[in-house]
Amino acid sequence: MRKYIASALLLLLLPAVAAAQFVLTATPAGYRAWDLTIGYTPADGAQTALQFDLLLPPALALSAESDPVGPAGCVTQWAPQSGGALRVVLHVTGNTTFGTAGRTVFTCRLTAAADQPAGDYDICLTGGRAATAVGREYVLDEGRCTISVPPPAPAVYRLTWLIDGETFATDSVAEGTPLLPPVIAEREGHTFSGWQELPEVMPGSDLTVTAMWTVNVYRLLYYLDDALYASFEVPYGTPLQLLPSPDCEGVFEGWSELPATMPAHDVTVRGTTSTTGVGISVAPHRPVPVFTLGGRFVGTDSAALRRSLPAGVYVVGGRKIVSGSR
């Protein structure tokens, strides 16, 4: 329980001057928190009363979660003073004294505000006085220690990674931290395009980013009698249907099989034609050029040429004809 006192002197007797007897130690007790311990070695082992002021810098304050305490066997009183000082008065009880060297006489927890700039801050113990039970009084030397306040910790926010509307991963990231995206698996028929609205560093708020995929496009090629008939650029997964039968010389024998949807690769469909009553008419008045389907000239139409040609489809006078030796 906190007990408050007036700022009157302990005794009215003329004091004696004593050597420095205070040792102040600040031990880290968490983020921007320190336990301040004051040790006291009296010059006179018969001292039974002690008073001093703690001058705290504006950067530091007593923790609201931990009351200052004195040693066992003492009545400890403390109260804030003007100018930011904290006055502490201790009285031993019974027949005890402050005779033990280095005895801890006061402990409190100090904290720095979250927005307090980093730096070194001095704590000074001043106005120290001690007295014995018979009225002898001492003026004590000052004590001092320094607390190094670290830079404020950046605020931490939630980062959520989404794939197809579902949470893929979550992270707690400090503001200003460079953001490194997670590794994700490849997706068939797609190219990963990055994370939508992903900044370079974590902003000062929660953040949700979404994976972006681009659908790959593949070629669908139709060949009729080994000649390119049609070509299409088709996105992956698009439903596929065969083209209608083409208008051509001879009999169209159909297209090869086609998958139900566009796979993650190019697709080739092939069709063939044939003629009935195979033969090549020999023009009686002018030569007729004969070409392969690839456009190579093989000669002019004649019975001798027909017998020499390998079996296949040829273009004779602009028409596709199945001919050649068997």
C-alpha positions in Angstrom: 0.0 0.0 0.0 1.3 3.5 -0.9 1.9 5.7 2.1 2.5 9.4 1.6 4.5 11.7 3.8 5.2 15.4 4.1 8.5 16.8 3.0 9.7 17.8 6.5 13.2 16.9 7.7 13.7 13.8 9.7 15.5 15.4 12.6 16.3 18.9 13.8 19.7 18.1 15.1 22.8 19.5 13.3 23.8 16.8 10.8 27.2 15.2 10.2 28.6 14.8 6.7 29.2 11.2 5.7 30.9 9.6 2.7 28.9 8.4 -0.3 27.0 5.2 0.6 24.4 4.8 -2.2 24.7 2.4 -5.2 22.1 2.7 -7.9 21.7 -0.3 -10.3 19.2 -0.5 -13.2 18.5 -4.0 -14.5 16.5 -4.5 -17.7 13.0 -5.9 -17.0 11.4 -6.2 -20.4 11.0 -3.9 -23.4 11.8 -0.4 -22.3 11.5 -1.3 -18.6 14.1 -1.5 -15.8 14.2 -2.5 -12.2 16.0 0.3 -10.2 17.7 -1.1 -7.0 19.2 1.2 -4.4 21.8 -0.3 -2.2 23.0 1.5 1.0 26.1 1.1 3.1 25.8 3.3 6.3 28.8 5.0 7.8 27.3 4.5 11.2 25.9 1.0 11.9 23.4 2.5 14.4 21.3 4.3 11.8 17.6 3.6 12.0 16.1 6.2 9.6 16.8 7.2 6.1 15.5 9.7 3.6 16.4 10.6 0.0 15.0 12.1 -3.2 15.1 10.3 -6.6 15.3 12.8 -9.5 13.8 11.0 -12.5 14.1 12.4 -16.0 10.9 13.1 -17.9 11.7 10.2 -20.2 11.2 7.7 -17.3 8.3 7.1 -15.0 7.3 4.7 -12.2 5.5 1.7 -13.6 1.8 1.6 -12.8 2.0 -2.2 -12.6 4.5 -2.4 -9.8 4.6 -0.4 -6.6 8.0 0.6 -5.1 9.1 -1.5 -2.1 11.5 -1.2 0.7 13.4 -4.0 2.7 11.8 -6.3 5.2 11.8 -4.9 8.7 11.3 -1.3 7.5 8.4 1.0 7.2 8.8 2.5 3.7 7.0 5.7 2.7 7.2 7.5 -0.6 5.5 10.4 -2.4 6.0 12.4 -5.6 7.5 15.9 -5.1 7.5 18.9 -7.3 9.9 18.9 -10.3 9.5 15.2 -10.9 11.3 14.0 -7.7 10.2 11.0 -5.7 10.9 11.3 -1.9 11.5 8.1 0.0 11.6 7.7 3.8 12.5 4.5 5.6 12.2 3.6 9.3 13.5 0.4 10.7 11.3 -1.5 13.1 12.1 -3.2 16.4 15.8 -3.2 17.4 17.2 -3.5 13.9 19.4 -0.9 12.1 20.7 -0.2 8.6 24.0 -1.7 9.7 24.3 -4.3 6.9 26.7 -3.1 4.2 25.2 -2.9 0.7 21.7 -3.6 1.9 19.0 -3.0 -0.6 16.8 -0.3 0.8 14.5 0.5 -2.2 13.3 -1.1 -5.4 11.0 0.3 -8.1 10.3 -0.3 -11.8 10.8 2.4 -14.3 9.4 2.5 -17.8 9.9 4.6 -20.9 7.0 5.7 -23.0 6.5 4.0 -26.4 7.2 7.3 -28.2 10.1 8.3 -26.1 13.3 8.9 -28.2 16.2 6.6 -27.7 19.1 7.9 -25.6 20.9 7.9 -22.2 19.0 9.2 -19.3 20.5 9.9 -15.8 18.8 9.1 -12.5 20.1 11.1 -9.6 19.7 10.3 -5.8 20.0 13.5 -3.8 19.0 15.0 -0.5 20.1 11.9 1.4 19.9 12.0 5.2 20.2 9.4 7.8 19.7 9.4 11.6 20.4 7.1 14.6 17.9 6.3 17.3 19.8 8.7 19.7 19.4 11.6 17.3 22.7 11.7 15.4 22.0 12.8 11.8 24.1 12.4 8.7 24.0 14.2 5.3 24.7 11.7 2.6 26.5 12.0 -0.7 24.5 11.8 -4.0 24.2 8.6 -6.1 23.7 8.3 -9.8 23.1 5.8 -12.6 22.3 6.0 -16.3 19.6 4.1 -18.2 20.0 3.6 -22.0 16.6 3.7 -23.6 16.6 1.8 -26.9 14.8 3.0 -30.0 11.0 2.5 -30.0 10.0 -0.9 -31.4 8.0 -0.6 -34.6 4.3 -1.5 -34.5 3.5 -5.0 -35.7 0.6 -5.7 -38.1 -1.0 -8.8 -39.7 -0.1 -9.8 -43.3 -2.4 -12.3 -45.0 -1.5 -14.1 -48.2 -4.5 -15.3 -50.3 -4.7 -17.8 -53.1 -8.1 -18.3 -54.9 -9.7 -16.5 -52.0 -8.4 -18.9 -49.4 -5.7 -18.0 -46.8 -2.4 -19.5 -47.8 -0.3 -18.0 -45.0 -0.3 -15.3 -42.3 2.5 -13.4 -40.8 3.0 -10.8 -38.0 5.3 -8.1 -39.5 6.7 -5.0 -38.0 6.1 -1.7 -39.9 8.8 -0.9 -42.3 10.1 -4.5 -42.7 10.9 -5.5 -46.3 8.4 -8.0 -47.5 9.5 -11.3 -49.0 6.7 -13.3 -50.6 6.4 -17.0 -49.8 7.2 -19.7 -52.3 4.1 -21.2 -53.9 3.6 -24.3 -56.1 3.4 -24.2 -59.9 -0.1 -24.4 -61.4 -0.7 -26.4 -64.6 -1.6 -24.2 -67.6 -0.9 -21.0 -65.7 2.0 -18.5 -65.2 2.3 -16.9 -61.7 2.1 -13.1 -62.2 3.0 -12.0 -58.7 1.1 -10.8 -55.6 -1.5 -8.1 -56.2 -0.9 -4.8 -54.3 2.2 -6.1 -52.5 4.3 -3.1 -51.3 8.1 -3.3 -50.8 7.8 -2.8 -47.0 5.1 -3.4 -44.4 2.8 -0.4 -44.1 1.4 0.9 -40.8 -1.8 -1.2 -41.0 -2.9 -4.8 -41.6 -2.4 -6.0 -45.2 -4.0 -8.6 -47.4 -2.4 -9.6 -50.8 -3.7 -12.0 -53.4 -1.8 -14.3 -55.8 -2.3 -13.5 -59.5 -2.1 -16.1 -62.2 -2.1 -15.6 -66.0 -3.8 -18.4 -68.1 -1.3 -19.7 -70.6 -2.3 -19.8 -74.3 -1.4 -22.7 -76.6 -1.7 -23.3 -80.4 -4.4 -25.5 -81.9 -3.3 -26.5 -85.4 -5.4 -28.3 -88.1 -3.6 -30.0 -91.0 -5.5 -31.3 -94.1 -3.5 -33.8 -96.1 -0.3 -32.5 -94.4 -0.9 -28.9 -95.3 -1.8 -26.4 -92.6 -5.5 -25.8 -92.8 -6.2 -23.6 -89.8 -4.4 -22.2 -86.7 -5.9 -20.9 -83.4 -4.5 -19.4 -80.1 -6.5 -21.1 -77.3 -6.3 -20.4 -73.6 -5.7 -23.4 -71.3 -8.9 -25.2 -70.2 -11.1 -23.8 -73.0 -13.7 -26.4 -74.2 -12.8 -27.7 -77.7 -14.9 -28.8 -80.7 -13.7 -30.1 -84.0 -14.1 -27.9 -87.0 -16.8 -28.8 -89.6 -15.7 -31.0 -92.5 -13.9 -28.8 -95.1 -15.0 -28.3 -98.7 -12.4 -30.1 -100.7 -11.9 -32.3 -103.8 -12.4 -35.9 -103.1 -13.8 -37.5 -100.0 -13.0 -36.0 -96.5 -12.2 -38.9 -94.2 -12.5 -37.0 -90.9 -10.4 -35.2 -88.3 -8.2 -37.0 -85.8 -9.2 -37.0 -82.1 -9.4 -33.7 -80.1 -9.3 -33.4 -76.3 -12.4 -32.1 -74.5 -10.5 -29.0 -73.3 -7.3 -27.3 -74.2 -4.4 -29.0 -72.4 -1.1 -27.3 -71.3 0.6 -27.9 -74.6 0.0 -27.3 -78.3 -2.5 -29.6 -80.1 -2.4 -30.9 -83.7 -5.4 -32.2 -85.5 -5.0 -34.0 -88.8 -7.5 -34.7 -91.6 -7.2 -36.5 -94.9 -9.1 -36.7 -98.2 -9.3 -39.4 -100.9 -10.7 -39.6 -104.4 -12.8 -42.3 -106.1 -12.0 -43.6 -109.5 -8.4 -42.5 -109.1 -6.9 -41.2 -112.2 -5.2 -38.2 -113.7 -6.6 -36.7 -116.8 -4.0 -35.9 -119.4 -4.8 -32.6 -121.0 -4.7 -33.1 -124.8 -3.9 -29.5 -125.8 -1.7 -27.9 -123.1 0.6 -29.2 -120.4 -0.8 -29.4 -116.9 1.6 -28.8 -114.0 1.7 -31.3 -111.1 2.8 -30.3 -107.6 3.2 -32.0 -104.3 1.1 -30.7 -101.4 4.2 -29.0 -100.2 4.3 -26.9 -103.5 7.2 -28.7 -105.2 6.9 -29.0 -109.0 7.3 -32.6 -110.1 6.5 -32.4 -113.8 3.7 -32.0 -116.3 0.7 -34.3 -116.4 1.4 -37.4 -118.4 0.8 -41.2 -118.2 4.5 -41.7 -117.7 4.6 -39.3 -114.8 1.6 -41.0 -113.2 3.5 -44.3 -113.3 6.7 -42.8 -111.8 5.1 -40.8 -109.0 5.2 -42.3 -105.4 1.7 -43.0 -104.0 0.3 -39.8 -102.5 -1.8 -36.7 -103.0 -0.8 -34.3 -105.6 -2.2 -31.0 -107.0 -3.0 -31.4 -110.7 -4.3 -28.3 -112.4 -5.4 -26.8 -109.1 -7.2 -30.0 -107.9 -6.1 -32.5 -105.2 -5.7 -36.0 -106.7 -4.7 -39.3 -105.1 -2.3 -40.9 -107.5 1.1 -42.5 -107.9 2.4 -46.1 -108.1 1.2 -48.5 -105.5 
